[in-house]
């Protein structure tokens, strides 16, 4: 989600028309943009109706860049630095008991990919960082601090890399000579392990970098908590729109909505089998929407995008069941095993 700047293409939010069609912004409504980024969805929502947007981003740089937009829509845009997984607490702290819509655009932003110093991309050299909030352990800490088994587990679960064990073994061997602290160092190492055939469309390090980024930022856990927070905040008739870009994310969203719309049978394993549970969401569409061919031609990022959406019912929010979303045990940043990866 890159901002307009010298030598950069202006940011175009993925599936924007579809997101607006789902949210249907109305005058007087309150909407949460849980992944503010460059503000594309927020600007469009504010332009579609005389409404208010609460925009959340854990990246302090995104919040700083959003000040101009907040000035443009004075009194209608509130910028919140924080994790969208904490949206319920963040929004209630501002005095809002319910909102009319929530939109989430999951994954790393193109702004972050564009900035070599953030360490998200293997296309340009930078520190092996990958932290969205610039706080806590970095990707370098993980690469240099975890043992081979833990590294293999992280890369296999979060990157779905078939040769995760070989990659982990190579990392451990390399750091015996010198620790890995640069993105191109790691990318070159992984490329040597995986190899690359002429027909391969993606760089050999893609899955390993994805795994480290997701792990360092707890992205899948954040998504699960964000969906649960949206469920708690949305008033009856409120609308949820989630755009995901790879199977790990989309699988969680799909399972969440399958459970919450009642298509999964008993909605939550923590509820008594004899107790009938009323669905907390109704479907807008059974299948995920995909970007149009025309959009894909002009915005390559839209190629893998899937939009899932639902409307909040009057039923109470259900407890968050990580197991029902397919989470599996992986190492944690503090070395203690916890439920962190989605199967």
SULPE-V146384 format. One record per run of one state. SS is the DSSP state (2 for helix, 1 for strand, 0 for the rest). FROM is the first residue (numbers start at 1). TO is the last residue. If there is no record, write none. Layout:
[[SS FROM TO] [SS FROM TO]]
This chain:
[[0 1 15] [2 16 23] [0 24 29] [1 30 33] [0 34 39] [2 40 48] [0 49 51] [1 52 57] [0 58 59] [2 60 65] [0 66 66] [2 67 72] [0 73 76] [1 77 81] [0 82 83] [2 84 93] [0 94 98] [1 99 105] [0 106 109] [2 110 114] [0 115 115] [2 116 118] [0 119 126] [1 127 127] [0 128 138] [2 139 145] [0 146 147] [2 148 159] [0 160 163] [2 164 177] [0 178 181] [1 182 182] [2 183 194] [0 195 205] [2 206 217] [0 218 218] [2 219 233] [1 234 244] [0 245 246] [2 247 260] [0 261 280] [1 281 283] [0 284 288] [1 289 290] [0 291 292] [2 293 298] [0 299 299] [2 300 304] [0 305 305] [1 306 312] [0 313 322] [2 323 325] [0 326 326] [1 327 330] [0 331 337] [1 338 342] [0 343 343]]
